[in-house]
Amino acid sequence: MQASLDLLFTVAFWGAALRIATPLIFGVAGAVLCERAGVLNLGIEGIMTAGAMTGWLAVHFGAGLWGGVLVAALTGAGLGLLLAGLTVKLGLSQHVSGLAVTLLATSASYFGYRLALPAAASPPRIEPFRPLDLPVLSDLPILGPILFQQTALTLLAIAAILGLGLFLARTPLGLAVRAVGENPAAVEAQGIDVHALRIGAVVAGSALMALGGAFLTLSAFNAFFFEMVAGRGWICIALTVFAGWRPAKALLGAVLFGAFDAFQVRLQQASGGLVPGQVFLMLPYLLSIAALLIGARHASAPKALMRPYIRGER
């Protein structure tokens, strides 16, 4: 046990935690963007699955790794457009519409896989992104191995969520997105199209979510497997609440979850099989629930979250 605790203070452990957290960083960035604009995106689990499958399939058929990333993002954007059409334009229930998108995207991904590769007994392998070796930066003590010896998608995820924080806090468009999640009537009074802002936020947020799925097939692994997203989308929804809809805190929450997940693997190894593995697999989720309960007590959701907006209505 002492050896397992000592791992918490090693560079390798935190490098692994950041790798595990990468799909969550993409997902929670997308969720924060959608919800700041007033739309709860429960399609995230299916969108991540679709991003994982389409990105991998594009690379398998010769699109290249960055081509696969682009295909995954476009897939997520398309599903986001569908969700926005149901929830923003038609004003349908965000809960029901989001779950419908998850079921549609997941089922379509599995069907598409079987349709594209009907004779494959096991998923074909691709050559995934490799860890970077950046001159000077990779050799920095502590920070270098943790941050600058990751794959390009991990650095892209960190840049995306930090950029989202700057966008929401420092740009006129970001301030408008925040306003439309708080008081859409006031935004409309300024002559700004509320529906266009919400649709744009959902489309962009869904593209980020799909990149979280693409990371699994293009960087963490080298193939697509059924159920590989494994509830990460729902964890992102919980992390959004835990973070109080703030990108920087969402990044911290995702890395902490990654650390919990990395630590349970070490605990399984240290137990030598004396404790059932399922007990350790539960730990990251139990700790996340505890963190959510603590963080949600002081969280303040956008006031117009989950409220459809009809033009001209006050």
Sequence and secondary structure as in RCSB ss.txt:
>XXXX:A:sequence
MQASLDLLFTVAFWGAALRIATPLIFGVAGAVLCERAGVLNLGIEGIMTAGAMTGWLAVHFGAGLWGGVLVAALT
GAGLGLLLAGLTVKLGLSQHVSGLAVTLLATSASYFGYRLALPAAASPPRIEPFRPLDLPVLSDLPILGPILFQQ
TALTLLAIAAILGLGLFLARTPLGLAVRAVGENPAAVEAQGIDVHALRIGAVVAGSALMALGGAFLTLSAFNAFF
FEMVAGRGWICIALTVFAGWRPAKALLGAVLFGAFDAFQVRLQQASGGLVPGQVFLMLPYLLSIAALLIGARHAS
APKALMRPYIRGER
>XXXX:A:secstr
 HHHHHHTTSHHHHHHHHHHHHHHHHHHHHHHHHHHTT   TTHHHHHHHHHHHHHHHHHTT  HHHHHHHHHHH
HHHHHHHHHIIIIIS   HHHHHHHHHHHHHHHHHHHHHHH TT SS            TTGGGSTTHHHHHTTS
 HHHHHHHHHHHHHHHHHHHSHHHHHHHHHHH HHHHHHTT  HHHHHHHHHHHHHHHHHHHHHHIIIII SS  
TT STTHHHHHHHHHHHTTT HHHHHHHHHHHHHHHHHHHHHHHHHTTSS HHHHHHHHHHHHHHHHHHHHTT  
  TTTT    TT  
